[in-house]
C-alpha cells in the first residue's frame, strides 16, 4: 500500500523545519513507490528561510541517492527568490521552465 507523503507546513523556517524533516524522514523509510520523481506542490508555502532551503536540498540529495528526483510544482515568488539568492536555483529549474512555457 502506497502512503502519501506528509504535507508541507505553510512555513519552512528554522522554527518548523525540524518537525517537517522528522515526518519526511519517517515517510522516506517506507517509501518505495517506484516513481522516478517526487512531485511536491509548494504553492501553499507562505514563508521560507535558509533552514527551509537547506532541508529541500537535503531532501533532493536523499532522493538522488535513491535514483529519484525532486520536482517542485508551483513555487511561490518568495521560494524562487530565496533559492536563487542562496545558490539553490537548481531546485527550481524544472518548475520555473514549466511555468514559463
N, C-alpha and C positions, 0 to 999 in steps of 0.2 A: 504494500500500500504506500503510495506516494504522499508524503506530508508536505504541505505548503510551507514555504519559508516564513519566518516570523515577519510581522510588519515592521517597517522602519518607523522610528519615532519622528514626530514633526520637527524636532531639533536634533541634529547630530553635533553635539558640542561636548566639551570636556565634562559637562555635568551629566550627560546621558549616554555617552558612547560606551562606557564600561558595561552597562546593562545590555545595551544592544549587542555588543560583541559577545557577551556571555550567551545570549539567546541564539545568536547566529552560529557560534561555535558548536553548541549542542545540536543544532539543526544540521550543520555540515557533517557531523559524525554519523548521522543517519541518512544523509542524502546520497542516493546513488540512482538518480532517475535516468541516467544515460543521455541526457541532453548536453550538447556542447556548450551552449551559452546559458548563463543565469541572467534572465531579463529582469531588471529591477526598476520598477516605476518609481521615480524620485520626484514626481510632480508635487507631492504633498509636503516636500521638505521646505520648511519655512526659515530655518536657520542652520548654518553650518560654520564650524571654525576649523582650525588646524587639526584638532584631535579627530574631528569627523572625517576630514580628508585622509588623515593617516589611516583610519580604520577602513575607508573604502580602498585604499592602496593595499592594505594587508589582506582584505577580502579578495581583491583581484589577484594578488600573488598566491594565495591559498588555492584559489580556483585554477590558476595557471598550472600549479604543481600537480593538479589532478586532471590536467588535459582539458580544462574548461576555460571559458572566458566570462568576464563580467560585462554586461551590456546595460548601460543606464538609459532609461527612456524618459523623455520629457523633463530634462534638467531645468530647474528654475534659474533665472538670471544670476541669483546670488551664488549658486553652486558653480556655474560656469566661471564667474569672476574669481571666486576663491580658488578653484582648481588651477586656473591659468596663472594666478599670482603666485601660487605655491609650487609651480612647476609640475602639476599633476594633470595637465591638459589631456594627456593620453587616455585618461578615464572617460573623456567626453568625445573623443574623436568620432566614433560611430554615431553617437546620439546627435551631435551637432551637425554632422554631414547629412543625416537623415532629415533633420529639422529644416535645413537649408534647401533641401531638394524639393 
